[in-house]
Amino acid sequence: MLNDYFNEIRTKKITQFPKIEKKGTISASFVESTPVVWKGRLLRFEWVHRNAWDQTKNMLEENQGYFHFADMETNEASEPFAYGYSFGCAHVENDKMYAFGTRGVLAGHAIDTFVSDDLKTWKKIGELEIPEEFTVYNTSVCKGPDKYVMAIEMGGKSPLIGTVFTCFFAVSDDLANWELLPMDKYEHSKERYTACPVLRYVDGFYYMIYLERMPLHRYVPYIVRTKDFALFELGIKNPVMWFDDNDRKIYKKEWMSEKEIELTKNSVNINNSDLDVCEFNGKTVIMYSWGNQATQEFLAVAEYEGTLKEFFESFFN
């Protein structure tokens, strides 16, 4: 089976890489963000954490973060919720917004599920406890043909963790009750640095974009796909994006302070990371981070002129 796969790869002609247009930096305060379409509006789900403290007045007490949604037209933010949670992702289903947060200020050992039908009132409806030898960071949730699947970035002291971070998977029938797939069988990948996943199901495949660590402390996103979470196919066109000076564009100057704009001009840039995607008006919207992968990160947006199906498949054709 593997020989057939490698023989097919050897004979494939690699065409032009998908054209991704970087639209510009949104913020010098936020990093992880999930674009979602909510009642016809394009929103971004954001984790408001330490680097954003001077941009908001909603912190209950020192060292606490929270989640909110921001409108991509107006930049207006929704009411904060899930104080004390970190990282996180969002998923829309039947006019309800689901948010998934790592319980803890800067990572933790559990993932909780929240739901709302108005982005104002939130109810906790589920939790997934993770063994203590694992530390949970980023998550991503999508709907498959017969179940929901969550990709989970983990680190920690377990021998199941590979190169710093490894992605594992959980499944659910209702977005509230989650069960980890056997972690010794279903993972990606102990052999690679695999961080901050985004997972989507399209036309028979689960596509996952994750972060690879390159030589000389560089970080770029790679794409794989799978049908069973045991065997993954690496896209023949990788990486998905590469950091460059187009990251320094400003999306809307009125959304950023003069200090933030100045930071975009002079900060070190060695990564494109923390990608997340959605389809909006026939285009693929890409939220991503750039910066020094340490103390100064920026949130930016990019676009691909095509559907999610076209976007994902273009890396394998």
KOLBAMI-914696 format. One line per 3 residues: number of its first residue (from 1); for each residue x, y, z of N, C-alpha, C. Coordinates in nm, 3 decimals. Atoms other than C-alpha are relative to their C-alpha. Example, Ala and Ser with C-alpha at 12.3 -4.5 7.8 and 13.67 -1.06 7.14 Angstrom:
1	0.089 -0.119 0.000 1.230 -0.450 0.780 0.090 0.120 0.000 | -0.082 -0.119 -0.006 1.367 -0.106 0.714 -0.077 0.109 0.073 $
***
This chain:
1	0.083 -0.120 0.000 0.000 0.000 0.000 0.087 0.126 0.000 | -0.089 -0.114 -0.004 0.276 0.243 0.092 0.082 0.012 -0.127 | -0.077 -0.004 0.125 0.477 0.145 -0.217 -0.083 0.060 -0.112 $
4	0.088 -0.058 0.102 0.177 0.227 -0.437 -0.011 0.151 0.018 | 0.012 -0.143 -0.029 0.145 0.564 -0.266 0.126 0.074 -0.044 | -0.124 -0.067 0.036 0.512 0.652 -0.311 0.024 -0.001 -0.151 $
7	-0.011 0.004 0.146 0.508 0.540 -0.673 -0.088 0.105 -0.065 | 0.090 -0.101 0.053 0.211 0.767 -0.735 0.059 0.140 0.020 | -0.060 -0.130 -0.029 0.388 1.062 -0.570 0.115 0.028 -0.097 $
10	-0.116 -0.020 0.087 0.701 1.008 -0.782 -0.041 0.043 -0.141 | 0.042 -0.028 0.138 0.502 1.036 -1.103 -0.088 0.123 -0.012 | 0.085 -0.118 0.005 0.293 1.338 -1.007 0.080 0.123 -0.043 $
13	-0.059 -0.127 0.042 0.372 1.665 -1.179 -0.051 0.109 0.094 | 0.039 -0.103 -0.095 0.374 1.944 -0.923 -0.026 0.130 -0.075 | 0.039 -0.123 0.067 0.187 2.242 -1.059 0.022 0.119 0.093 $
16	-0.021 -0.120 -0.079 0.185 2.598 -0.927 -0.067 -0.011 0.137 | 0.056 -0.002 -0.134 0.130 2.642 -0.556 -0.126 0.087 0.003 | 0.120 -0.084 -0.015 -0.211 2.781 -0.449 0.039 0.145 0.031 $
19	-0.030 -0.141 -0.023 -0.211 3.160 -0.455 -0.078 0.051 0.120 | 0.059 -0.055 -0.122 -0.276 3.301 -0.110 0.039 0.147 0.008 | -0.026 -0.143 -0.010 -0.309 3.676 -0.082 -0.007 0.044 0.145 $
22	-0.004 -0.052 -0.137 -0.201 3.823 0.249 -0.061 0.139 0.002 | 0.077 -0.125 -0.002 -0.447 4.101 0.330 0.052 0.100 0.103 | -0.058 -0.093 -0.094 -0.270 4.246 0.632 -0.017 -0.037 0.146 $
25	0.002 0.021 -0.144 -0.214 4.256 1.007 -0.120 0.069 0.063 | 0.116 -0.051 -0.071 -0.515 4.305 1.232 0.038 0.054 0.137 | -0.029 -0.034 -0.140 -0.354 4.324 1.574 0.140 -0.044 0.038 $
28	-0.126 0.041 -0.060 -0.027 4.312 1.764 -0.023 -0.055 0.140 | 0.035 0.046 -0.134 -0.210 4.180 2.070 -0.054 -0.141 0.004 | 0.062 0.131 0.002 -0.387 3.861 1.963 0.082 -0.096 -0.086 $
31	-0.071 0.102 0.077 -0.252 3.534 1.825 -0.101 -0.101 -0.055 | 0.091 0.104 0.045 -0.490 3.237 1.810 -0.137 0.058 -0.034 | 0.129 -0.051 0.043 -0.809 3.313 1.615 -0.065 -0.096 -0.098 $
34	0.077 0.086 0.091 -1.081 3.108 1.442 -0.100 0.085 -0.077 | 0.104 -0.070 0.077 -1.277 3.268 1.154 -0.124 -0.086 -0.010 | 0.127 0.073 0.008 -1.645 3.169 1.160 -0.105 0.091 -0.065 $
37	0.111 -0.074 0.059 -1.957 3.272 0.970 -0.120 -0.016 0.092 | 0.109 0.000 -0.097 -2.237 3.365 1.210 -0.112 0.089 -0.052 | 0.117 -0.073 0.048 -2.578 3.464 1.068 0.037 0.101 -0.109 $
40	-0.039 -0.080 0.115 -2.421 3.596 0.750 0.116 0.094 0.021 | -0.111 -0.088 -0.031 -2.139 3.784 0.924 0.128 -0.081 0.021 | -0.129 0.063 -0.023 -1.772 3.696 0.923 0.056 0.052 0.132 $
43	-0.054 -0.033 -0.131 -1.643 3.689 1.281 0.132 -0.071 0.022 | -0.118 0.075 -0.044 -1.320 3.589 1.444 -0.011 -0.025 0.150 | -0.005 0.041 -0.140 -1.309 3.398 1.770 0.141 0.026 0.050 $
46	-0.132 -0.036 -0.050 -1.024 3.525 1.987 0.017 -0.036 0.147 | -0.042 0.016 -0.138 -0.846 3.431 2.304 0.071 0.129 0.042 | -0.059 -0.124 -0.051 -0.774 3.753 2.493 0.092 -0.038 0.116 $
49	-0.096 0.047 -0.101 -0.457 3.683 2.689 0.094 0.113 0.039 | -0.087 -0.100 -0.063 -0.166 3.863 2.854 0.043 0.111 -0.095 | -0.048 -0.102 0.094 -0.037 4.040 2.543 -0.109 0.098 -0.040 $
52	0.111 -0.087 0.038 -0.382 4.192 2.494 -0.054 0.081 0.118 | 0.056 -0.066 -0.117 -0.430 4.326 2.845 -0.012 0.151 -0.017 | 0.005 -0.145 0.013 -0.348 4.685 2.751 -0.098 0.045 -0.108 $
55	0.097 -0.032 0.104 -0.606 4.665 2.470 -0.144 -0.018 0.047 | 0.134 0.030 -0.048 -0.902 4.569 2.686 -0.014 0.034 0.148 | 0.027 -0.031 -0.141 -1.065 4.654 3.019 -0.087 -0.107 0.064 $
58	0.094 0.103 -0.046 -1.246 4.326 3.067 0.063 -0.106 0.091 | -0.062 0.100 -0.085 -0.995 4.136 3.280 -0.061 0.006 0.141 | 0.057 0.004 -0.134 -1.156 4.025 3.604 0.108 0.018 0.106 $
61	-0.110 -0.011 -0.094 -0.824 3.990 3.782 0.128 -0.037 -0.073 | -0.128 0.026 0.064 -0.456 3.958 3.706 0.015 -0.148 -0.035 | -0.032 0.134 0.049 -0.351 3.650 3.506 -0.120 -0.075 -0.057 $
64	0.113 0.069 0.061 -0.698 3.569 3.373 -0.021 0.047 -0.142 | 0.038 -0.032 0.137 -0.784 3.552 3.006 -0.145 -0.038 -0.022 | 0.138 0.034 0.034 -1.115 3.502 2.829 -0.014 -0.009 -0.151 $
67	0.030 0.007 0.143 -1.278 3.452 2.488 -0.099 0.109 -0.038 | 0.106 -0.083 0.056 -1.478 3.684 2.267 0.000 -0.018 -0.152 | 0.007 -0.001 0.146 -1.584 3.728 1.903 0.009 0.144 -0.049 $
70	-0.013 -0.133 0.057 -1.493 4.026 1.686 -0.050 -0.001 -0.144 | 0.057 -0.013 0.134 -1.671 4.141 1.371 0.109 0.044 -0.098 | -0.103 -0.033 0.096 -1.446 4.150 1.063 -0.034 0.122 -0.084 $
73	0.035 -0.126 0.067 -1.634 4.451 0.926 0.025 0.120 0.091 | -0.004 -0.114 -0.092 -1.644 4.672 1.233 0.106 -0.012 0.108 | -0.093 0.031 -0.109 -1.395 4.510 1.473 -0.066 0.007 0.137 $
76	0.073 -0.003 -0.127 -1.665 4.534 1.740 0.004 -0.137 0.066 | -0.015 0.125 -0.073 -1.620 4.270 2.009 -0.126 -0.035 0.077 | 0.112 0.048 -0.080 -1.886 4.059 2.177 0.036 0.003 0.147 $
79	-0.025 0.007 -0.144 -1.923 4.022 2.553 0.100 -0.111 0.030 | -0.098 0.104 -0.035 -1.634 3.828 2.712 -0.066 -0.117 0.072 | 0.049 0.119 -0.071 -1.690 3.476 2.841 0.117 -0.096 0.021 $
82	-0.100 0.105 -0.029 -1.497 3.172 2.969 0.128 0.059 0.060 | -0.117 -0.053 -0.071 -1.268 3.360 3.208 0.084 -0.115 0.056 | -0.090 0.101 -0.053 -0.963 3.157 3.305 0.031 -0.111 -0.098 $
85	-0.028 0.100 0.104 -0.950 2.958 2.979 0.104 0.054 -0.098 | -0.105 -0.041 0.095 -0.682 2.962 2.709 -0.018 -0.072 -0.133 | 0.004 0.056 0.135 -0.626 2.882 2.343 -0.146 -0.003 -0.050 $
88	0.141 0.006 0.037 -0.966 2.759 2.218 -0.025 0.004 -0.149 | 0.046 -0.005 0.138 -1.159 2.731 1.893 -0.151 0.009 0.001 | 0.145 -0.015 0.008 -1.516 2.773 1.768 -0.054 -0.078 -0.118 $
91	0.069 0.076 0.105 -1.769 2.585 1.555 -0.147 0.041 0.000 | 0.140 -0.040 0.014 -2.112 2.691 1.421 -0.082 -0.120 -0.047 | 0.087 0.112 0.036 -2.396 2.439 1.404 -0.144 0.037 0.034 $
94	0.143 -0.024 -0.020 -2.772 2.500 1.356 -0.027 0.129 0.079 | 0.018 -0.132 -0.062 -2.757 2.870 1.452 0.045 0.005 0.145 | -0.061 -0.004 -0.133 -2.565 2.787 1.768 0.152 0.009 -0.015 $
97	-0.145 -0.011 -0.001 -2.209 2.884 1.841 0.057 -0.085 0.112 | -0.069 0.084 -0.098 -1.991 2.628 2.014 0.144 0.050 0.014 | -0.138 -0.040 -0.028 -1.664 2.729 2.178 0.065 -0.106 0.088 $
100	-0.073 0.103 -0.072 -1.402 2.489 2.308 0.126 0.063 0.057 | -0.111 -0.067 -0.065 -1.149 2.611 2.562 0.082 -0.093 0.086 | -0.088 0.073 -0.089 -0.848 2.467 2.738 -0.010 0.060 0.139 $
103	0.021 -0.048 -0.136 -0.915 2.495 3.110 0.134 0.031 0.065 | -0.127 -0.044 -0.054 -0.628 2.698 3.249 0.047 0.127 -0.069 | -0.039 -0.131 0.050 -0.460 3.034 3.197 0.091 -0.011 -0.122 $
106	-0.094 0.016 0.112 -0.177 2.919 2.968 0.022 -0.149 -0.026 | 0.003 0.145 0.024 -0.264 2.553 2.890 -0.057 -0.070 0.122 | 0.062 0.072 -0.110 -0.413 2.281 3.107 -0.012 -0.148 -0.028 $
109	0.017 0.145 0.011 -0.539 1.925 3.139 -0.146 -0.036 -0.027 | 0.140 0.028 0.031 -0.904 1.956 3.030 -0.048 0.099 -0.106 | 0.062 -0.084 0.103 -1.114 2.095 2.744 -0.149 0.005 0.029 $
112	0.141 -0.018 -0.029 -1.458 2.238 2.814 -0.073 0.056 -0.121 | 0.084 -0.042 0.112 -1.743 2.299 2.569 -0.105 0.099 0.049 | 0.100 -0.102 -0.029 -1.961 2.612 2.576 -0.088 0.020 -0.123 $
115	0.092 -0.022 0.112 -2.267 2.693 2.364 -0.083 0.125 0.026 | 0.082 -0.120 -0.009 -2.468 3.009 2.290 -0.080 0.014 -0.129 | 0.078 -0.030 0.120 -2.744 3.113 2.052 -0.007 0.150 -0.028 $
118	0.002 -0.145 0.021 -2.680 3.489 2.085 0.136 0.067 0.024 | -0.135 -0.049 -0.030 -2.307 3.528 2.171 0.004 0.088 0.125 | 0.005 -0.077 -0.124 -2.415 3.686 2.499 -0.008 -0.092 0.122 $
121	0.019 0.095 -0.109 -2.530 3.403 2.723 0.061 -0.133 -0.039 | -0.072 0.124 0.031 -2.305 3.098 2.737 -0.027 -0.105 0.107 | 0.024 0.112 -0.091 -2.366 2.758 2.890 0.107 -0.106 -0.022 $
124	-0.095 0.110 0.008 -2.105 2.497 2.969 -0.078 -0.131 -0.011 | 0.079 0.122 0.024 -2.233 2.165 2.831 0.084 -0.127 0.000 | -0.081 0.121 0.004 -1.938 1.928 2.835 0.143 0.026 0.039 $
127	-0.140 -0.010 -0.035 -1.584 1.857 2.941 0.072 -0.128 -0.038 | -0.085 0.114 0.033 -1.302 1.630 2.832 0.124 0.008 0.086 | -0.116 0.004 -0.088 -1.048 1.541 3.098 0.115 -0.073 -0.070 $
130	-0.119 0.056 0.063 -0.696 1.469 2.975 0.095 -0.049 0.109 | -0.094 0.050 -0.102 -0.445 1.253 3.168 0.106 0.103 0.037 | -0.088 -0.103 -0.054 -0.213 1.461 3.386 0.137 0.004 -0.067 $
133	-0.133 -0.001 0.063 0.101 1.354 3.199 0.000 0.072 -0.135 | 0.011 -0.078 0.123 -0.028 1.549 2.897 -0.041 0.143 0.034 | 0.041 -0.140 -0.012 -0.061 1.927 2.865 -0.069 0.042 -0.129 $
136	0.083 -0.036 0.115 -0.330 2.064 2.634 0.023 0.145 -0.040 | -0.015 -0.135 0.054 -0.280 2.364 2.409 -0.114 0.027 -0.100 | 0.100 -0.035 0.101 -0.463 2.439 2.081 -0.091 -0.118 -0.035 $
139	0.096 0.100 0.047 -0.772 2.255 1.958 -0.066 0.049 -0.129 | 0.078 -0.034 0.119 -0.978 2.245 1.638 -0.108 -0.105 -0.015 | 0.116 0.090 0.008 -1.324 2.095 1.579 -0.064 0.010 -0.137 $
142	0.075 -0.001 0.126 -1.503 1.992 1.261 -0.102 -0.112 0.001 | 0.103 0.101 0.016 -1.803 1.787 1.153 0.036 -0.094 -0.114 | -0.025 0.100 0.102 -1.737 1.463 0.968 -0.130 -0.061 -0.049 $
145	0.121 0.060 0.055 -1.982 1.233 0.787 -0.090 -0.065 0.104 | 0.081 0.070 -0.100 -2.096 1.051 1.102 0.034 0.038 0.143 | -0.040 -0.041 -0.135 -1.933 1.227 1.398 0.076 0.131 -0.008 $
148	-0.086 -0.118 -0.010 -1.752 1.537 1.517 0.137 -0.046 0.046 | -0.137 0.035 -0.035 -1.376 1.525 1.551 0.073 0.123 0.051 | -0.082 -0.107 -0.056 -1.145 1.737 1.764 0.147 -0.039 -0.012 $
151	-0.145 0.015 -0.001 -0.773 1.770 1.694 0.054 0.077 0.120 | -0.049 -0.058 -0.125 -0.579 1.843 2.012 0.153 0.001 -0.001 | -0.145 -0.013 -0.015 -0.223 1.975 2.039 0.037 -0.025 0.145 $
154	-0.043 0.032 -0.136 -0.050 1.824 2.341 0.151 -0.003 0.012 | -0.137 0.020 -0.040 0.284 1.836 2.511 0.002 -0.076 0.130 | -0.004 0.068 -0.130 0.402 1.694 2.840 0.107 -0.105 0.009 $
157	-0.104 0.095 -0.032 0.602 1.412 2.987 -0.030 -0.143 -0.047 | 0.034 0.134 0.045 0.424 1.113 2.835 0.092 -0.045 -0.113 | -0.081 0.052 0.112 0.635 0.888 2.606 -0.075 0.003 -0.133 $
160	0.077 -0.011 0.124 0.352 0.926 2.353 0.021 0.135 -0.069 | -0.032 -0.130 0.060 0.461 1.287 2.297 0.130 -0.014 -0.079 | -0.118 0.011 0.084 0.707 1.310 2.012 0.093 0.118 0.013 $
163	-0.091 -0.113 0.004 0.901 1.622 1.915 -0.069 0.125 0.053 | 0.056 -0.114 -0.074 0.782 1.881 2.170 -0.153 -0.007 0.006 | 0.146 0.003 0.006 0.416 1.868 2.053 -0.045 -0.112 -0.094 $
166	0.061 0.104 0.084 0.197 1.593 1.910 -0.151 0.022 -0.001 | 0.145 -0.016 0.012 -0.162 1.606 1.783 -0.070 -0.133 0.020 | 0.085 0.116 -0.023 -0.419 1.358 1.913 -0.143 0.038 -0.036 $
169	0.133 -0.023 0.052 -0.789 1.321 1.836 -0.107 -0.055 0.095 | 0.116 0.043 -0.078 -1.125 1.293 2.013 -0.123 0.007 -0.090 | 0.122 0.005 0.081 -1.472 1.214 1.874 -0.123 0.022 0.088 $
172	0.124 -0.028 -0.072 -1.826 1.313 1.970 -0.118 -0.016 -0.093 | 0.125 0.006 0.076 -2.183 1.255 1.858 -0.083 0.127 0.013 | 0.089 -0.112 -0.031 -2.320 1.579 2.003 0.073 0.131 0.033 $
175	-0.083 -0.116 -0.028 -2.032 1.831 2.046 0.016 0.028 0.150 | -0.010 -0.019 -0.144 -2.067 1.799 2.424 0.080 -0.111 0.067 | -0.065 0.115 -0.061 -1.951 1.449 2.515 0.108 -0.052 -0.094 $
178	-0.115 0.034 0.083 -1.604 1.368 2.385 0.074 -0.122 0.055 | -0.080 0.117 -0.037 -1.395 1.052 2.385 0.129 0.001 -0.080 | -0.130 0.006 0.068 -1.025 1.035 2.308 0.013 -0.130 -0.079 $
181	-0.039 0.120 0.072 -0.927 0.795 2.033 0.126 -0.057 0.065 | -0.121 0.058 -0.062 -0.658 0.549 2.152 0.126 0.075 -0.041 | -0.107 -0.094 0.029 -0.357 0.774 2.180 0.127 -0.068 -0.050 $
184	-0.117 0.072 0.051 -0.102 0.504 2.100 -0.016 -0.041 -0.146 | 0.027 0.040 0.138 -0.264 0.444 1.761 -0.035 0.118 -0.089 | 0.049 -0.111 0.082 -0.419 0.770 1.644 0.070 0.130 0.044 $
187	-0.075 -0.122 -0.032 -0.176 1.063 1.643 0.072 0.049 -0.125 | -0.085 -0.057 0.104 0.022 1.296 1.418 0.081 0.113 0.063 | -0.070 0.124 0.021 0.306 1.273 1.464 0.118 0.001 0.095 $
190	-0.111 0.006 -0.094 0.570 1.153 1.709 0.132 0.032 -0.069 | -0.124 -0.022 0.075 0.832 1.192 1.433 0.020 0.145 -0.041 | -0.008 -0.137 0.049 0.757 1.558 1.364 -0.047 0.097 0.109 $
193	0.054 -0.107 -0.082 0.698 1.885 1.545 -0.138 0.034 -0.058 | 0.136 -0.021 0.053 0.318 1.911 1.507 -0.081 0.078 0.102 | 0.068 -0.090 -0.093 0.153 2.207 1.676 -0.119 0.068 -0.067 $
196	0.114 -0.085 0.039 -0.160 2.429 1.652 -0.075 -0.050 -0.125 | 0.070 0.055 0.116 -0.378 2.213 1.423 -0.129 0.073 -0.034 | 0.135 -0.034 0.043 -0.678 2.319 1.217 -0.050 -0.119 -0.080 $
199	0.055 0.121 0.058 -0.903 2.031 1.113 -0.132 0.030 -0.070 | 0.125 -0.015 0.075 -1.174 2.030 0.843 -0.026 -0.127 -0.081 | 0.039 0.115 0.080 -1.367 1.756 0.664 -0.058 0.048 -0.133 $
202	0.046 -0.039 0.132 -1.415 1.793 0.289 0.005 -0.121 -0.093 | 0.008 0.097 0.110 -1.534 1.533 0.036 0.083 -0.126 0.024 | -0.062 0.130 -0.026 -1.411 1.215 0.200 0.130 0.003 0.077 $
205	-0.126 -0.009 -0.072 -1.097 1.345 0.370 -0.011 0.099 0.116 | -0.027 -0.098 -0.105 -1.009 1.510 0.698 0.133 0.066 -0.035 | -0.121 -0.076 0.028 -0.759 1.783 0.613 0.047 0.068 0.127 $
208	-0.054 -0.065 -0.118 -0.528 1.909 0.885 0.123 0.083 -0.038 | -0.117 -0.088 0.012 -0.293 2.207 0.870 0.059 0.013 0.140 | -0.067 -0.006 -0.129 -0.036 2.209 1.149 0.133 0.073 -0.018 $
211	-0.125 -0.075 0.005 0.288 2.388 1.236 0.120 -0.093 0.003 | -0.127 0.072 0.006 0.627 2.244 1.138 0.113 0.092 0.047 | -0.120 -0.074 -0.038 0.955 2.354 1.294 0.110 -0.029 -0.102 $
214	-0.104 0.011 0.101 1.219 2.420 1.031 0.136 0.029 0.063 | -0.133 -0.035 -0.053 1.597 2.460 1.072 0.011 0.149 0.030 | -0.030 -0.139 -0.036 1.732 2.783 1.224 -0.119 0.069 0.066 $
217	0.110 -0.058 -0.078 1.427 2.836 1.448 -0.099 0.073 -0.091 | 0.101 -0.053 0.090 1.176 2.890 1.166 -0.122 -0.091 0.009 | 0.124 0.077 -0.016 0.810 2.780 1.173 -0.095 0.032 -0.114 $
220	0.091 -0.017 0.113 0.574 2.723 0.880 -0.108 -0.108 0.005 | 0.109 0.097 -0.003 0.239 2.545 0.830 0.010 -0.103 -0.112 | 0.005 0.109 0.096 0.215 2.207 0.656 -0.143 -0.056 -0.002 $
223	0.133 0.060 0.012 -0.094 2.021 0.534 0.011 -0.149 -0.025 | 0.015 0.144 0.020 -0.185 1.651 0.556 -0.149 -0.030 -0.012 | 0.138 0.043 0.000 -0.504 1.456 0.501 -0.007 -0.147 0.037 $
226	0.018 0.137 -0.046 -0.646 1.132 0.634 -0.147 -0.039 -0.010 | 0.137 0.052 -0.008 -0.953 0.912 0.630 -0.025 -0.070 0.132 | 0.017 0.083 -0.119 -0.888 0.720 0.950 0.082 0.046 0.121 $
229	-0.084 -0.054 -0.107 -0.643 0.926 1.166 0.111 -0.094 0.043 | -0.113 0.090 -0.024 -0.398 0.637 1.155 0.107 0.018 -0.107 | -0.091 -0.021 0.112 -0.242 0.697 0.812 -0.027 0.138 -0.059 $
232	0.013 -0.136 0.050 -0.176 1.053 0.695 0.079 0.015 -0.130 | -0.066 -0.031 0.126 -0.090 1.172 0.346 0.048 0.145 0.003 | -0.057 -0.134 0.001 0.144 1.470 0.323 -0.025 0.065 -0.135 $
235	0.024 -0.070 0.124 0.048 1.730 0.065 0.127 0.013 -0.083 | -0.119 -0.009 0.086 0.282 1.740 -0.236 0.045 0.144 -0.017 | -0.037 -0.142 0.001 0.281 2.121 -0.210 0.002 0.048 0.145 $
238	-0.019 -0.045 -0.136 0.419 2.231 0.124 0.125 0.086 0.007 | 0.100 -0.038 -0.100 0.451 2.451 0.320 -0.117 0.075 -0.061 | 0.120 -0.072 0.044 0.109 2.611 0.294 0.030 0.148 -0.020 $
241	-0.038 -0.142 0.006 0.254 2.960 0.359 0.143 0.014 0.050 | -0.134 -0.030 -0.048 0.592 3.117 0.424 0.003 0.146 0.042 | -0.008 -0.138 -0.049 0.669 3.430 0.624 0.078 0.088 -0.098 $
244	-0.066 -0.096 0.087 0.765 3.738 0.422 -0.047 0.140 0.038 | 0.034 -0.138 -0.036 0.728 4.116 0.424 -0.146 0.034 -0.028 | 0.143 -0.024 0.018 0.367 4.091 0.303 -0.077 -0.015 0.131 $
247	0.063 0.011 -0.131 0.285 3.994 0.661 -0.013 0.136 0.067 | -0.007 -0.130 -0.066 0.366 4.352 0.758 -0.104 0.101 -0.053 | 0.109 -0.086 0.045 0.077 4.501 0.559 -0.094 0.028 0.117 $
250	0.100 -0.033 -0.102 -0.186 4.674 0.772 -0.139 -0.019 -0.059 | 0.134 0.030 0.051 -0.541 4.546 0.729 -0.089 0.124 0.005 | 0.073 -0.125 -0.016 -0.714 4.856 0.867 0.071 0.083 0.106 $
253	-0.081 -0.081 -0.090 -0.508 5.134 1.022 -0.079 0.045 0.123 | 0.080 -0.049 -0.112 -0.798 5.251 1.237 -0.019 -0.105 0.109 | 0.012 0.105 -0.099 -0.796 4.917 1.417 0.124 -0.013 0.087 $
256	-0.126 0.018 -0.071 -0.438 4.954 1.539 0.053 0.134 0.051 | -0.063 -0.119 -0.054 -0.252 5.203 1.755 0.128 0.030 -0.078 | -0.126 -0.035 0.066 0.053 5.391 1.629 0.113 -0.090 0.047 $
259	-0.103 0.089 -0.054 0.266 5.175 1.858 -0.006 -0.136 -0.068 | 0.014 0.130 0.066 0.126 4.856 1.705 0.047 0.006 -0.145 | -0.042 -0.014 0.140 0.179 4.983 1.351 0.152 0.007 -0.010 $
262	-0.146 -0.009 0.000 0.539 5.069 1.435 0.063 -0.136 0.027 | -0.051 0.134 -0.028 0.590 4.720 1.576 -0.001 -0.088 -0.124 | 0.006 0.083 0.122 0.481 4.564 1.246 0.116 0.030 -0.095 $
265	-0.109 -0.038 0.090 0.761 4.751 1.069 0.134 -0.057 0.046 | -0.134 0.027 -0.053 1.047 4.653 1.298 0.016 -0.135 0.069 | -0.010 0.125 -0.075 0.966 4.321 1.466 0.059 -0.113 -0.084 $
268	-0.055 0.119 0.066 1.148 4.000 1.384 -0.115 -0.089 -0.047 | 0.103 0.087 0.055 0.944 3.766 1.164 0.064 -0.130 -0.047 | -0.057 0.131 0.036 1.036 3.397 1.153 -0.107 -0.109 -0.008 $
271	0.102 0.104 0.005 0.698 3.225 1.134 -0.131 0.048 -0.063 | 0.144 -0.009 0.027 0.353 3.188 0.984 -0.060 -0.119 0.073 | 0.047 0.110 -0.086 0.164 2.985 1.244 -0.145 0.019 0.038 $
274	0.134 -0.007 -0.058 -0.168 2.914 1.415 -0.107 0.030 -0.105 | 0.101 -0.020 0.105 -0.364 2.900 1.089 -0.136 -0.053 0.044 | 0.136 0.052 -0.009 -0.740 2.863 1.095 -0.076 0.055 -0.119 $
277	0.063 -0.034 0.128 -0.982 2.880 0.804 -0.151 -0.015 0.008 | 0.141 0.023 0.026 -1.342 2.915 0.696 -0.031 0.048 -0.141 | 0.044 -0.044 0.133 -1.533 2.968 0.372 -0.104 0.111 0.016 $
280	0.089 -0.115 -0.009 -1.708 3.302 0.321 -0.011 0.065 -0.137 | 0.027 -0.060 0.132 -1.869 3.433 0.001 0.086 -0.061 -0.110 | -0.073 0.071 0.104 -1.695 3.170 -0.209 0.150 0.005 0.011 $
283	-0.143 -0.009 -0.022 -1.349 3.248 -0.072 0.039 -0.075 0.127 | -0.055 0.059 -0.122 -1.129 3.077 0.185 0.069 0.109 0.079 | -0.059 -0.100 -0.090 -1.052 3.311 0.475 0.099 -0.070 0.091 $
286	-0.108 0.059 -0.079 -0.726 3.239 0.657 0.043 0.098 0.108 | -0.057 -0.076 -0.112 -0.641 3.375 1.000 0.132 -0.066 0.037 | -0.130 0.058 -0.035 -0.277 3.333 1.099 0.080 0.098 0.084 $
289	-0.088 -0.080 -0.084 -0.002 3.459 1.324 0.138 0.011 -0.066 | -0.139 -0.015 0.040 0.341 3.597 1.241 0.075 0.074 0.110 | -0.080 -0.067 -0.102 0.627 3.731 1.450 0.124 -0.080 0.034 $
292	-0.124 0.068 -0.039 0.917 3.591 1.650 -0.024 -0.133 0.071 | 0.038 0.128 -0.061 0.728 3.286 1.788 0.042 -0.005 0.147 | -0.039 -0.005 -0.141 0.809 3.404 2.140 -0.071 0.114 0.071 $
295	0.052 -0.112 -0.078 0.743 3.749 2.285 -0.086 0.097 -0.080 | 0.078 -0.093 0.080 0.593 3.942 1.992 -0.064 -0.071 -0.118 | 0.075 0.066 0.105 0.323 3.793 1.773 -0.108 0.094 -0.053 $
298	0.101 -0.083 0.065 0.077 3.951 1.529 -0.109 -0.090 -0.059 | 0.111 0.070 0.063 -0.266 3.841 1.406 -0.025 0.062 -0.136 | 0.019 -0.048 0.136 -0.318 3.869 1.031 -0.103 -0.084 -0.073 $
301	0.100 0.069 0.079 -0.567 3.766 0.764 0.049 -0.012 -0.144 | -0.034 0.024 0.140 -0.521 3.619 0.416 -0.122 -0.062 -0.068 | 0.112 0.056 0.076 -0.752 3.493 0.139 0.051 -0.086 -0.115 $
304	-0.018 0.082 0.119 -0.762 3.225 -0.125 -0.125 0.012 -0.085 | 0.115 -0.020 0.088 -0.987 3.285 -0.427 -0.059 -0.135 -0.041 | 0.062 0.129 0.026 -1.181 2.961 -0.401 -0.059 -0.058 0.125 $
307	0.066 0.065 -0.112 -1.382 2.731 -0.179 0.100 -0.077 0.085 | -0.085 0.084 -0.083 -1.242 2.527 0.107 0.040 -0.128 -0.073 | -0.030 0.122 0.076 -1.265 2.219 -0.113 0.111 0.026 -0.101 $
310	-0.103 -0.034 0.099 -1.063 2.388 -0.387 0.133 0.030 0.068 | -0.121 -0.036 -0.073 -0.815 2.523 -0.135 0.074 -0.124 0.048 | -0.066 0.119 -0.055 -0.745 2.192 0.038 0.051 -0.092 -0.109 $
313	-0.039 0.095 0.105 -0.737 1.979 -0.277 0.116 0.051 -0.083 | -0.107 -0.056 0.082 -0.496 2.219 -0.448 0.138 -0.038 0.050 | -0.129 0.038 -0.055 -0.215 2.104 -0.217 0.034 -0.146 -0.029 $
316	-0.020 0.142 0.026 -0.255 1.743 -0.329 -0.007 -0.034 -0.149 | 0.014 0.022 0.144 -0.299 1.787 -0.708 0.115 0.063 -0.076 $
***
